[in-house]
Amino acid sequence: MISDGLPTECSVASLKNLVTELTNRRGIVCAQIALRKLEEECFPHHVVLDDHELDVAVARFGRMIGDLCRRVL
């Protein structure tokens, strides 16, 4: 599951609980791609798309997805 990580109709605590539930009980790998860093980290795997270094952030995102796919497969 890839998310922007921004809780819309729930709290940050609820989002963290959901990620934990999906990861630990269902075996789903959760990752966040964010336009800005959340005040509280919710996802074990995340990349922030920084406007100043967009090419670097996109490369990090690609490596993160590749690493996660290798772990799962």
N, CA, C and O atoms as a GROMACS GRO file, in nm:
protein
  292
    1MET      N    1   0.085  -0.117   0.000
    1MET     CA    2   0.000   0.000   0.000
    1MET      C    3   0.090   0.123   0.000
    1MET      O    4   0.183   0.132   0.079
    2ILE      N    5   0.062   0.216  -0.087
    2ILE     CA    6   0.134   0.344  -0.090
    2ILE      C    7   0.032   0.452  -0.060
    2ILE      O    8  -0.076   0.455  -0.118
    3SER      N    9   0.068   0.542   0.030
    3SER     CA   10  -0.024   0.648   0.072
    3SER      C   11   0.049   0.781   0.074
    3SER      O   12   0.171   0.787   0.083
    4ASP      N   13  -0.030   0.888   0.066
    4ASP     CA   14   0.029   1.020   0.086
    4ASP      C   15   0.050   1.043   0.236
    4ASP      O   16   0.119   1.137   0.275
    5GLY      N   17  -0.008   0.957   0.319
    5GLY     CA   18   0.015   0.961   0.462
    5GLY      C   19  -0.060   1.067   0.537
    5GLY      O   20  -0.050   1.076   0.660
    6LEU      N   21  -0.135   1.148   0.468
    6LEU     CA   22  -0.205   1.257   0.533
    6LEU      C   23  -0.340   1.210   0.584
    6LEU      O   24  -0.428   1.174   0.505
    7PRO      N   25  -0.357   1.209   0.716
    7PRO     CA   26  -0.488   1.168   0.768
    7PRO      C   27  -0.592   1.276   0.734
    7PRO      O   28  -0.572   1.393   0.765
    8THR      N   29  -0.700   1.236   0.671
    8THR     CA   30  -0.801   1.333   0.631
    8THR      C   31  -0.918   1.334   0.729
    8THR      O   32  -0.950   1.437   0.788
    9GLU      N   33  -0.980   1.220   0.745
    9GLU     CA   34  -1.095   1.213   0.834
    9GLU      C   35  -1.063   1.134   0.961
    9GLU      O   36  -1.154   1.090   1.031
   10CYS      N   37  -0.935   1.116   0.989
   10CYS     CA   38  -0.896   1.044   1.109
   10CYS      C   39  -0.776   1.116   1.172
   10CYS      O   40  -0.717   1.205   1.112
   11SER      N   41  -0.744   1.075   1.292
   11SER     CA   42  -0.631   1.136   1.362
   11SER      C   43  -0.501   1.067   1.321
   11SER      O   44  -0.502   0.961   1.259
   12VAL      N   45  -0.390   1.130   1.356
   12VAL     CA   46  -0.259   1.070   1.330
   12VAL      C   47  -0.248   0.937   1.406
   12VAL      O   48  -0.193   0.841   1.353
   13ALA      N   49  -0.300   0.932   1.528
   13ALA     CA   50  -0.296   0.809   1.606
   13ALA      C   51  -0.373   0.697   1.535
   13ALA      O   52  -0.328   0.583   1.533
   14SER      N   53  -0.488   0.730   1.477
   14SER     CA   54  -0.566   0.630   1.404
   14SER      C   55  -0.490   0.581   1.281
   14SER      O   56  -0.492   0.462   1.251
   15LEU      N   57  -0.423   0.671   1.212
   15LEU     CA   58  -0.344   0.633   1.096
   15LEU      C   59  -0.230   0.540   1.136
   15LEU      O   60  -0.206   0.440   1.069
   16LYS      N   61  -0.160   0.574   1.246
   16LYS     CA   62  -0.052   0.488   1.294
   16LYS      C   63  -0.105   0.349   1.330
   16LYS      O   64  -0.042   0.248   1.298
   17ASN      N   65  -0.220   0.345   1.395
   17ASN     CA   66  -0.279   0.216   1.432
   17ASN      C   67  -0.316   0.134   1.309
   17ASN      O   68  -0.295   0.013   1.307
   18LEU      N   69  -0.368   0.199   1.206
   18LEU     CA   70  -0.403   0.130   1.083
   18LEU      C   71  -0.279   0.071   1.016
   18LEU      O   72  -0.279  -0.044   0.974
   19VAL      N   73  -0.174   0.150   1.007
   19VAL     CA   74  -0.049   0.102   0.947
   19VAL      C   75   0.006  -0.016   1.026
   19VAL      O   76   0.050  -0.115   0.967
   20THR      N   77   0.003  -0.007   1.158
   20THR     CA   78   0.050  -0.117   1.243
   20THR      C   79  -0.035  -0.242   1.220
   20THR      O   80   0.019  -0.352   1.207
   21GLU      N   81  -0.166  -0.226   1.216
   21GLU     CA   82  -0.258  -0.338   1.193
   21GLU      C   83  -0.230  -0.404   1.058
   21GLU      O   84  -0.218  -0.526   1.050
   22LEU      N   85  -0.218  -0.323   0.954
   22LEU     CA   86  -0.195  -0.378   0.820
   22LEU      C   87  -0.060  -0.447   0.811
   22LEU      O   88  -0.048  -0.552   0.747
   23THR      N   89   0.040  -0.390   0.874
   23THR     CA   90   0.175  -0.445   0.868
   23THR      C   91   0.188  -0.573   0.949
   23THR      O   92   0.235  -0.675   0.898
   24ASN      N   93   0.148  -0.568   1.075
   24ASN     CA   94   0.172  -0.679   1.167
   24ASN      C   95   0.073  -0.794   1.152
   24ASN      O   96   0.112  -0.910   1.163
   25ARG      N   97  -0.051  -0.764   1.129
   25ARG     CA   98  -0.151  -0.870   1.127
   25ARG      C   99  -0.188  -0.920   0.988
   25ARG      O  100  -0.234  -1.032   0.973
   26ARG      N  101  -0.167  -0.836   0.888
   26ARG     CA  102  -0.208  -0.875   0.754
   26ARG      C  103  -0.092  -0.890   0.657
   26ARG      O  104  -0.111  -0.936   0.544
   27GLY      N  105   0.028  -0.853   0.700
   27GLY     CA  106   0.145  -0.870   0.616
   27GLY      C  107   0.154  -0.774   0.499
   27GLY      O  108   0.225  -0.801   0.402
   28ILE      N  109   0.083  -0.663   0.507
   28ILE     CA  110   0.087  -0.564   0.399
   28ILE      C  111   0.202  -0.467   0.426
   28ILE      O  112   0.218  -0.418   0.537
   29VAL      N  113   0.281  -0.441   0.324
   29VAL     CA  114   0.390  -0.346   0.336
   29VAL      C  115   0.334  -0.207   0.307
   29VAL      O  116   0.279  -0.182   0.200
   30CYS      N  117   0.348  -0.118   0.403
   30CYS     CA  118   0.294   0.018   0.389
   30CYS      C  119   0.408   0.117   0.368
   30CYS      O  120   0.511   0.110   0.434
   31ALA      N  121   0.388   0.208   0.274
   31ALA     CA  122   0.487   0.311   0.245
   31ALA      C  123   0.416   0.443   0.222
   31ALA      O  124   0.302   0.447   0.176
   32GLN      N  125   0.484   0.550   0.255
   32GLN     CA  126   0.429   0.684   0.239
   32GLN      C  127   0.516   0.764   0.143
   32GLN      O  128   0.638   0.759   0.148
   33ILE      N  129   0.449   0.837   0.056
   33ILE     CA  130   0.517   0.937  -0.025
   33ILE      C  131   0.451   1.070   0.009
   33ILE      O  132   0.331   1.087  -0.011
   34ALA      N  133   0.530   1.163   0.060
   34ALA     CA  134   0.475   1.286   0.116
   34ALA      C  135   0.529   1.409   0.044
   34ALA      O  136   0.642   1.411  -0.004
   35LEU      N  137   0.446   1.510   0.038
   35LEU     CA  138   0.491   1.639  -0.014
   35LEU      C  139   0.559   1.719   0.095
   35LEU      O  140   0.642   1.806   0.068
   36ARG      N  141   0.524   1.688   0.218
   36ARG     CA  142   0.592   1.748   0.332
   36ARG      C  143   0.589   1.648   0.447
   36ARG      O  144   0.501   1.562   0.455
   37LYS      N  145   0.687   1.660   0.535
   37LYS     CA  146   0.700   1.564   0.644
   37LYS      C  147   0.588   1.585   0.746
   37LYS      O  148   0.556   1.698   0.784
   38LEU      N  149   0.529   1.473   0.790
   38LEU     CA  150   0.429   1.481   0.896
   38LEU      C  151   0.498   1.510   1.028
   38LEU      O  152   0.615   1.475   1.047
   39GLU      N  153   0.426   1.573   1.119
   39GLU     CA  154   0.484   1.602   1.250
   39GLU      C  155   0.520   1.475   1.324
   39GLU      O  156   0.620   1.472   1.397
   40GLU      N  157   0.441   1.372   1.306
   40GLU     CA  158   0.465   1.244   1.372
   40GLU      C  159   0.476   1.136   1.266
   40GLU      O  160   0.391   1.125   1.178
   41GLU      N  161   0.582   1.055   1.274
   41GLU     CA  162   0.604   0.950   1.175
   41GLU      C  163   0.501   0.839   1.193
   41GLU      O  164   0.482   0.788   1.304
   42CYS      N  165   0.435   0.802   1.085
   42CYS     CA  166   0.331   0.698   1.088
   42CYS      C  167   0.370   0.574   1.009
   42CYS      O  168   0.320   0.466   1.037
   43PHE      N  169   0.457   0.589   0.914
   43PHE     CA  170   0.490   0.480   0.822
   43PHE      C  171   0.634   0.435   0.843
   43PHE      O  172   0.723   0.519   0.860
   44PRO      N  173   0.658   0.304   0.841
   44PRO     CA  174   0.795   0.256   0.857
   44PRO      C  175   0.882   0.288   0.735
   44PRO      O  176   1.005   0.298   0.747
   45HIS      N  177   0.821   0.305   0.620
   45HIS     CA  178   0.893   0.336   0.495
   45HIS      C  179   0.831   0.463   0.438
   45HIS      O  180   0.710   0.469   0.415
   46HIS      N  181   0.914   0.563   0.414
   46HIS     CA  182   0.860   0.688   0.362
   46HIS      C  183   0.966   0.767   0.285
   46HIS      O  184   1.086   0.753   0.308
   47VAL      N  185   0.916   0.849   0.194
   47VAL     CA  186   1.000   0.941   0.117
   47VAL      C  187   0.926   1.074   0.114
   47VAL      O  188   0.806   1.079   0.091
   48VAL      N  189   1.000   1.181   0.136
   48VAL     CA  190   0.943   1.316   0.125
   48VAL      C  191   0.989   1.374  -0.008
   48VAL      O  192   1.109   1.379  -0.038
   49LEU      N  193   0.893   1.417  -0.088
   49LEU     CA  194   0.926   1.481  -0.217
   49LEU      C  195   0.961   1.626  -0.190
   49LEU      O  196   0.872   1.709  -0.170
   50ASP      N  197   1.086   1.656  -0.190
   50ASP     CA  198   1.136   1.790  -0.162
   50ASP      C  199   1.147   1.866  -0.294
   50ASP      O  200   1.213   1.820  -0.388
   51ASP      N  201   1.083   1.981  -0.301
   51ASP     CA  202   1.085   2.060  -0.424
   51ASP      C  203   1.227   2.097  -0.467
   51ASP      O  204   1.255   2.108  -0.587
   52HIS      N  205   1.316   2.115  -0.371
   52HIS     CA  206   1.452   2.157  -0.405
   52HIS      C  207   1.535   2.043  -0.462
   52HIS      O  208   1.629   2.067  -0.538
   53GLU      N  209   1.502   1.921  -0.426
   53GLU     CA  210   1.578   1.805  -0.473
   53GLU      C  211   1.482   1.698  -0.523
   53GLU      O  212   1.490   1.582  -0.481
   54LEU      N  213   1.392   1.736  -0.612
   54LEU     CA  214   1.289   1.644  -0.660
   54LEU      C  215   1.349   1.521  -0.727
   54LEU      O  216   1.300   1.410  -0.706
   55ASP      N  217   1.453   1.539  -0.807
   55ASP     CA  218   1.515   1.425  -0.875
   55ASP      C  219   1.575   1.326  -0.775
   55ASP      O  220   1.568   1.205  -0.796
   56VAL      N  221   1.633   1.377  -0.668
   56VAL     CA  222   1.690   1.291  -0.563
   56VAL      C  223   1.578   1.216  -0.491
   56VAL      O  224   1.590   1.097  -0.464
   57ALA      N  225   1.468   1.287  -0.460
   57ALA     CA  226   1.355   1.224  -0.390
   57ALA      C  227   1.290   1.116  -0.477
   57ALA      O  228   1.255   1.009  -0.426
   58VAL      N  229   1.276   1.141  -0.604
   58VAL     CA  230   1.216   1.042  -0.695
   58VAL      C  231   1.306   0.918  -0.703
   58VAL      O  232   1.256   0.806  -0.705
   59ALA      N  233   1.436   0.938  -0.708
   59ALA     CA  234   1.530   0.825  -0.709
   59ALA      C  235   1.520   0.746  -0.579
   59ALA      O  236   1.521   0.623  -0.581
   60ARG      N  237   1.510   0.817  -0.463
   60ARG     CA  238   1.494   0.748  -0.334
   60ARG      C  239   1.366   0.668  -0.332
   60ARG      O  240   1.363   0.556  -0.281
   61PHE      N  241   1.258   0.725  -0.387
   61PHE     CA  242   1.130   0.655  -0.392
   61PHE      C  243   1.142   0.527  -0.474
   61PHE      O  244   1.094   0.422  -0.433
   62GLY      N  245   1.206   0.536  -0.588
   62GLY     CA  246   1.226   0.419  -0.673
   62GLY      C  247   1.305   0.310  -0.603
   62GLY      O  248   1.271   0.192  -0.612
   63ARG      N  249   1.413   0.350  -0.534
   63ARG     CA  250   1.493   0.252  -0.458
   63ARG      C  251   1.410   0.190  -0.346
   63ARG      O  252   1.419   0.069  -0.323
   64MET      N  253   1.331   0.271  -0.276
   64MET     CA  254   1.249   0.220  -0.166
   64MET      C  255   1.149   0.117  -0.218
   64MET      O  256   1.134   0.010  -0.158
   65ILE      N  257   1.081   0.147  -0.328
   65ILE     CA  258   0.983   0.054  -0.385
   65ILE      C  259   1.053  -0.074  -0.430
   65ILE      O  260   1.003  -0.184  -0.406
   66GLY      N  261   1.168  -0.061  -0.496
   66GLY     CA  262   1.244  -0.178  -0.538
   66GLY      C  263   1.286  -0.265  -0.420
   66GLY      O  264   1.273  -0.387  -0.425
   67ASP      N  265   1.336  -0.202  -0.313
   67ASP     CA  266   1.376  -0.276  -0.193
   67ASP      C  267   1.257  -0.347  -0.130
   67ASP      O  268   1.268  -0.463  -0.090
   68LEU      N  269   1.145  -0.278  -0.120
   68LEU     CA  270   1.026  -0.338  -0.059
   68LEU      C  271   0.974  -0.455  -0.143
   68LEU      O  272   0.931  -0.557  -0.088
   69CYS      N  273   0.977  -0.441  -0.274
   69CYS     CA  274   0.933  -0.550  -0.362
   69CYS      C  275   1.023  -0.672  -0.346
   69CYS      O  276   0.974  -0.785  -0.341
   70ARG      N  277   1.154  -0.650  -0.337
   70ARG     CA  278   1.247  -0.762  -0.319
   70ARG      C  279   1.221  -0.833  -0.186
   70ARG      O  280   1.232  -0.955  -0.179
   71ARG      N  281   1.188  -0.759  -0.081
   71ARG     CA  282   1.159  -0.820   0.049
   71ARG      C  283   1.035  -0.906   0.044
   71ARG      O  284   1.031  -1.015   0.102
   72VAL      N  285   0.934  -0.858  -0.024
   72VAL     CA  286   0.804  -0.927  -0.029
   72VAL      C  287   0.811  -1.049  -0.119
   72VAL      O  288   0.753  -1.154  -0.088
   73LEU      N  289   0.881  -1.035  -0.231
   73LEU     CA  290   0.888  -1.146  -0.327
   73LEU      C  291   0.994  -1.239  -0.281
   73LEU      O  292   1.019  -1.341  -0.346
   0.00000   0.00000   0.00000
